[in-house]
Amino acid sequence: MKKPSSVQTLTDFGRVRLSRSFFMRDFLFSDIASIHGLNNMPDDPELAIAAGSRLCEELLEPLQNTFGRIAIRSAFRSAEVNALGNELQRAGKPGYNCAKNEANYAGHIWDRRDADGFMGATACIVVPSFWDRFQAEGDWQKLAWWIHDHLPYSDMYFFPKFWAFNLTWHERPSRVIKSYPKPTGTLTAPKMANHCGYHAGEWAGIEVAFR
C-alpha cells in the first residue's frame, strides 16, 4: 500500500478497520498538523496498520469493553509532524510536547520501527467514565494498576487533565508506568518491588463502579 496522496486513497486508508470498534481514520487527526497545514499520513501505511491493529485489539478494545467509550486525544504522528512538534517544543513554544523522532519511533510514529527493529504504537486517550467517577488526587493509579494487571501494555504516561494518558503497545514491552499528576514520577517498572504480583487492592473500587 502506498502513502495516501489523493482524497480517494486517503478515504480508503481511513476506512481500514483496525479492530471491531476502531478505524484508521480515528487516529489520524493532529492539532499540530491542522494548525501548520501538514499532511499527517504514514510513509509506510502497512506498518502503521499492523502496529495500530495490535494497539486496538490488545489494549483499546478491552479497555472500552470494560469502561465504555474511549476518547482519542492524540495518536499517530507522521515523522514530519512529530519533528516539527519537537522543534517547537525545544524552542519553548507552549502547547507542543513531542519527543525527538528517534524516541517516538514505534511510539506515536507508528510507521517506523525502533532502533532494535521492533514495531509499536501509542495513543493518548481519555476514559471519560473513569474520570467521572474518580477525580480525587492519585485516583489515576486505580486505572493504571487495573491495566497493569489485565492488559499487555508496554508503557503508560498519565497527565492531570481528565487523567489522559499515553498508552503504548510494543512488540517488546517495557511495562513502565509514569505520571505528571501526583504522585509524580515512576509508579512501577520491572525492577521495582511493586511490579510483580496482583494489585487488586489498588483498583478494587473499579469493579464496583463499573459492575
MIPALO-297905 format. One line per 4 residues: their letters; for each residue x, y, z of N, C-alpha, C. Coordinates in steps of 0.02 Angstrom, whole numbers, plus 50000, padded with zeros to 5 digits. Each point is the difference from the previous one (the first is absolute). Example, Ala and Ser with C-alpha at 12.3 -4.5 7.8 and 13.67 -1.06 7.14 Angstrom:
MIPALO-297905
as) 50660,49716,50390,49955,50059,50000,50045,50060,50000; 49982,50053,49964,50042,50059,50003,49961,50055,50037
//
This chain:
MIPALO-297905
mkkp) 50042,49940,50000,49958,50060,50000,50044,50063,50000; 49984,50047,49955,50039,50061,49996,49972,50053,50048; 50042,50050,50014,49978,50056,50041,49942,50035,49966; 49946,50013,50037,49943,50035,49969,50020,50068,49972
ssvq) 49979,50013,49938,50018,50062,49967,49942,50033,49965; 49939,49975,50010,49941,50030,49970,49942,49990,50049; 49946,50035,49987,49941,49993,50043,49976,49927,50001; 50000,49969,49942,49975,49931,49996,50045,49952,50038
tltd) 50066,50005,49991,50045,49954,50035,50000,50013,50075; 49993,50063,50020,49995,50015,50071,49935,49973,50029; 49946,50007,49962,49935,49972,50022,50006,49925,50010; 50030,49966,49951,50008,49927,50005,50043,49981,50060
fgrv) 50054,50038,50011,50044,49986,50056,49964,50011,50066; 49962,50053,50005,49963,50014,50061,49948,49948,50015; 49976,49965,49950,49950,49948,50009,50029,49933,50022; 50065,49995,50005,50030,49937,50023,49979,49988,50072
rlsr) 49972,49942,50011,49975,49983,50067,50055,49966,50040; 50020,50033,50055,50055,49974,50040,49976,49948,50051; 49938,50005,50020,49971,49952,50048,49924,50006,49995; 49964,49968,50045,49927,50000,49996,49972,50071,50002
sffm) 50028,50044,50041,49972,50066,50011,50038,50057,49967; 50062,49989,49980,50043,50055,49980,50022,49994,49927; 50001,50059,49968,50023,50006,49931,50062,50045,49999; 50039,49995,49948,50061,50039,49995,49986,50075,50005
rdfl) 49944,50022,49972,49984,50071,50001,49995,50028,50070; 49981,49958,50049,49993,50022,50069,50066,50026,50029; 50056,49982,49970,50065,50014,50030,50042,50051,49961; 49972,50029,49947,50040,50042,49955,49999,50074,50016
fsdi) 49952,50023,50041,49997,50072,50012,50059,50022,50044; 50029,50056,49982,50056,50029,50038,49990,50076,50005; 50001,50026,50061,49995,50072,50009,50057,50036,49964; 50061,49972,50006,50058,50031,49969,49992,50002,49924
asih) 49979,49943,49972,49991,49997,49927,49945,50048,49978; 49947,50004,50039,49944,50044,49981,50020,50073,50001; 50035,50022,50051,50021,50070,50006,50053,50019,49949; 50045,49953,49987,50057,50017,49957,49992,49975,49928
glnn) 49942,49974,49983,49986,49980,49931,50042,49942,49976; 50012,49951,50044,50040,49942,49982,49956,49940,49986; 50027,49952,49962,49964,49939,49982,50021,49945,50049; 49956,49983,50046,50017,49950,50051,49985,49930,49974
mpdd) 50038,49978,49951,49990,49935,49969,50065,49959,50007; 49993,49934,50009,50060,49958,50007,50036,49990,49933; 50066,49996,50003,50039,49982,49941,49996,49926,49987; 49987,49961,50053,49993,49927,49993,49932,49981,50029
pela) 49947,50006,49960,49933,49986,50025,49991,49930,50027; 50032,49950,49969,49990,49931,50022,50029,49989,50070; 50058,50031,50015,50028,49994,50067,49956,50036,50051; 49975,50059,49981,49955,50037,50045,49937,49959,50015
iaag) 49973,49967,49950,49941,49959,50010,50015,49940,50045; 50057,49969,49989,50018,49941,50040,50009,50019,50073; 50036,50054,50013,50011,50021,50069,49935,50026,50032; 49963,50039,49962,49937,50028,50026,49949,49946,50015
srlc) 49999,49948,49960,49954,49944,50013,50014,49966,50066; 50064,49991,50016,50018,49969,50064,49981,50045,50058; 50012,50065,49993,49980,50048,50052,49925,49996,50013; 49961,49998,49946,49927,50000,50007,49975,49934,50027
eell) 50023,49945,49972,49974,49934,50018,50019,49980,50071; 50062,50015,50020,50025,49975,50063,49992,50048,50059; 49992,50065,49985,49995,50049,50054,49936,50040,49999; 49985,50032,49944,49943,50046,49998,49933,49964,50003
eplq) 49993,49945,49965,49936,49963,50002,49985,49974,50070; 50048,49967,50033,49985,49976,50068,49983,50058,50048; 50035,50056,49993,49984,50057,50042,49929,50025,49988; 49982,50005,49936,49934,50025,49983,49946,49951,50021
ntfg) 50014,49936,49996,49951,49950,50022,49986,50005,50074; 50050,50021,50039,49992,50003,50072,49973,50067,50023; 50025,50055,49971,49985,50067,50027,49955,50043,49955; 49981,49974,49942,49961,50041,49954,50044,50039,49953
riai) 49969,50044,49962,50033,50035,49945,50066,50033,50020; 50051,49990,49959,50065,50032,50008,50004,50061,49954; 50026,50055,50026,50012,50060,49959,50074,50003,49982; 50013,50008,49935,50069,50003,49976,50020,50073,49993
rsaf) 50052,50020,50036,50023,50070,49998,50055,50010,49948; 50045,49953,49997,50057,50004,49953,50025,49930,49989; 50017,49984,49938,50023,49932,49988,50057,50000,49949; 49984,49979,49938,50053,49997,49949,50027,50069,49984
rsae) 50066,50005,49995,50032,50060,49973,50049,49979,49945; 49997,50036,49945,50051,49989,49949,50067,50025,50026; 50054,49976,49971,50066,50024,50020,50006,50075,49991; 49969,50027,49948,50003,50072,49987,49964,50039,50054
vnal) 49941,49977,50019,49961,50034,50052,50035,49996,50067; 50025,49942,50018,50034,49992,50064,50063,50043,50004; 50038,50002,49945,50062,50039,49998,49985,50074,50012; 49947,50026,49969,49983,50070,50011,49978,50011,50072
gnel) 49961,49954,50028,49979,50006,50069,50059,50002,50047; 50050,49958,49988,50060,49999,50042,50041,50064,49992; 50005,50023,49938,50037,50062,49987,49969,50059,50037; 49934,50006,49998,49966,50055,50033,49999,49992,50076
qrag) 50000,49939,50023,50006,49989,50072,50067,50024,50025; 50054,49981,49964,50067,50021,50020,50009,50075,49996; 49960,50032,49957,50003,50073,49994,49959,50034,50055; 49967,49961,50041,49962,50027,50056,49929,50021,49983
kpgy) 49974,49979,49943,49933,50017,49981,49949,49961,50042; 49951,50033,50028,49950,49964,50041,49955,49956,49958; 49979,49944,50029,49952,49956,49967,50031,49943,49960; 50067,49998,49997,50034,49948,49963,50035,49953,50049
ncak) 49991,49935,49989,50028,49951,50047,50020,49937,49962; 50049,50007,49956,50021,49943,49959,50073,49984,50014; 50015,49937,50012,50070,49978,50006,50032,49999,49930; 50065,49991,49998,50034,49994,49936,49972,49940,49961
nean) 50006,50004,49934,49973,49946,49959,50027,49932,50021; 50066,49996,50012,50030,49936,50016,49969,49970,50063; 49982,50042,50047,49969,49977,50063,49927,49981,49990; 49970,50024,49946,49929,49987,49988,49988,49947,49947
yagh) 50053,49974,49970,49990,49943,49953,49971,49942,50040; 49949,49968,49971,49963,49946,50033,49963,50026,50062; 49989,50066,50001,49959,50032,50050,49945,50038,49964; 50002,50067,50004,49951,50038,49961,50013,49994,49925
iwdr) 50061,49986,49981,50015,49989,49929,49994,49926,49986; 49940,49980,49979,49984,49929,49992,50036,49969,49940; 50017,50040,49950,50026,49972,49938,50076,49999,49997; 50032,50000,50057,50073,49991,50005,50013,49950,50056
rdad) 50044,49952,49987,50022,49954,50053,50052,50036,50043; 50007,49978,50062,50049,50031,50044,50071,49978,49981; 50049,50022,50038,50070,49987,49983,50016,49925,50001; 49961,49961,50036,50012,49928,50004,49957,49961,49950
gfmg) 49962,50035,49958,49961,49966,49949,49931,49978,50021; 49975,50025,50058,49934,49980,50024,49948,50052,49980; 49938,49976,49991,49946,50046,49985,49959,50014,50063; 49965,50057,49998,49957,50018,50056,49955,50058,49980
atac) 49954,50017,50045,49953,50054,49987,49976,50029,50066; 49993,50066,50002,49977,50036,50059,49938,50041,49983; 49954,50002,50047,49943,50047,49995,49993,50034,50067; 49987,50065,49999,49983,50036,50061,49924,49999,50005
ivvp) 49974,49972,50054,49928,49989,50006,49973,50026,50066; 49935,50008,50002,49963,50015,50061,49946,49948,50008; 49989,49977,50061,49944,49955,50015,49948,50042,50038; 49952,50031,49964,49955,50048,50031,49962,49972,50060
sfwd) 49977,49938,49996,49961,49971,50054,50042,49992,50063; 50064,49987,49992,50044,49994,50058,50011,50068,50032; 50013,50051,49959,50010,50067,50026,49938,50025,50038; 49941,49984,49974,49938,50022,50032,49993,49973,50071
rfqa) 50030,49942,50013,49992,49967,50065,50059,50009,50047; 50059,50011,49972,50061,50000,50040,50043,50062,49985; 49989,50053,50037,50036,50062,49988,50043,50023,50060; 50002,49961,50053,50040,50018,50058,50074,49994,49983
egdw) 50041,50036,50037,50072,49997,49988,50025,49928,50003; 50037,49981,49949,50028,49933,49998,49954,49946,49972; 49937,50017,49985,49953,49949,49976,50021,49970,49933; 50041,50035,49962,50023,49973,49936,50035,49932,50010
qkla) 50027,49989,50060,50037,49938,50013,49954,49939,49997; 49936,50009,50017,49954,49944,49996,49996,49972,49929; 49993,50045,49952,49997,49979,49930,50067,49971,49978; 50054,50032,50021,50067,49976,49981,50012,49929,50024
wwih) 49983,49986,50063,50011,49933,50027,49953,49949,49968; 49938,50021,49984,49955,49953,49967,50029,49978,49933; 50024,50049,49961,50030,49984,49935,50062,49957,50010; 50040,50016,50049,50061,49962,50014,49984,49927,50013
dhlp) 49946,49986,50036,49983,49932,50018,49962,49962,49945; 49970,50036,49953,49955,49967,49952,50023,50002,49927; 50041,50049,49980,50013,50010,49928,50074,50000,49985; 50019,49980,49938,50071,49996,49981,50027,50066,49974
ysdm) 49997,50052,50042,50025,50065,49980,50077,50001,50001; 50029,50050,49969,50072,50011,50005,50015,50058,50047; 49969,50058,49987,50012,50060,50040,49934,50037,50011; 49996,50034,50057,49947,50048,50013,50031,50063,50029
yffp) 49974,50057,49980,50022,50064,50028,49938,50043,50011; 49985,50014,50064,49938,50034,50018,50009,50076,50005; 49946,50036,49982,49998,50073,50003,49943,50023,50045; 50003,50061,50027,49949,50022,50048,49930,50010,49970
kfwa) 49994,50027,49939,49936,50017,49972,49961,49937,49981; 49944,49988,50034,49957,49942,49987,50035,49933,50010; 50058,49999,50033,50041,49940,50005,50016,49972,49931; 50010,50043,49952,50022,49976,49934,50067,49964,50007
fnlt) 50013,49953,49956,50065,49966,50005,50020,49971,49932; 50065,50000,49990,50029,49965,49942,50000,49926,50016; 49972,49961,49954,49998,49928,50008,50035,49969,49939; 50051,49959,50013,50042,49973,49946,49996,49924,49998
wher) 49989,49975,49939,50012,49929,49986,50067,49995,49964; 50039,49948,50017,50066,49992,49970,50018,49926,49997; 50036,49980,49948,50019,49930,49994,50044,49976,50057; 50039,50046,50029,50041,49982,50058,49981,50048,50057
psrv) 49947,49985,50036,49973,50046,50050,50048,50013,50058; 50003,50063,50021,50043,50018,50056,49963,49998,50067; 49933,50006,49998,49958,49995,50060,50019,50054,50052; 49998,50062,49978,50017,50057,50043,49941,50048,50003
iksy) 49984,50026,50059,49947,50048,50010,50029,50063,50032; 49989,50058,49968,50024,50064,50026,49943,50050,50002; 50010,50055,50037,49945,50048,50005,50026,50071,50012; 49961,50048,49977,50008,50070,50018,49958,50018,50061
pkpt) 49937,49974,50007,49962,50014,50061,50029,49964,50060; 49983,50024,50059,50026,49969,50062,49971,49930,50009; 50041,49953,50024,50072,50006,50013,50039,49999,49934; 50039,50050,49988,50037,50007,49937,50058,49949,49997
gtlt) 50022,49989,49938,50057,49956,49990,49980,49931,49976; 50037,49950,50020,49989,49932,49977,49959,49962,50052; 49941,49976,49980,49958,49961,50044,50027,49929,50006; 50019,49972,49943,50029,49933,50001,50043,49988,49938
apkm) 50047,49955,50007,50045,49979,49947,50026,49931,50020; 50026,49961,49953,50018,49931,50014,50045,49989,50060; 50045,50046,50017,50046,49988,50055,49973,50026,50067; 49940,50028,50000,49972,50026,50062,49964,49944,50038
anhc) 49999,50007,50066,49972,49947,50043,49925,49991,49988; 49965,50052,49978,49928,49996,49992,49978,49973,49932; 50048,49981,49958,49984,49984,49930,49963,49934,49993; 50022,49949,50034,49972,49933,49992,49939,49990,50044
gyha) 49966,49945,49988,49942,49983,50040,49936,50032,49975; 49948,49992,50038,49934,50025,49983,49984,50059,50045; 49969,50053,49972,49991,50062,50036,49927,50018,50011; 49960,49949,50014,49927,50010,50006,49983,50052,50053
gewa) 50041,50003,50052,49987,50050,50052,50005,50071,49976; 50037,50011,49945,50009,50067,49973,49942,50021,49955; 49967,49952,49970,49947,50017,49952,49932,49969,50017; 49993,49974,50060,49938,49964,50018,49937,50043,49989
giev) 50003,50064,50013,49941,50043,49992,49975,50005,49929; 50043,49985,49953,49980,50002,49929,49946,49948,49986; 50009,49941,50026,49953,49946,49985,49930,50017,50025; 49995,50033,50057,49936,50019,50026,49968,50054,49957
afr) 50040,50050,49981,49975,50057,49961,49976,49980,49931; 50031,49949,49970,49985,49982,49931,49967,49932,49994; 49974,49976,50054,49966,49934,49999,49936,50005,49959
//
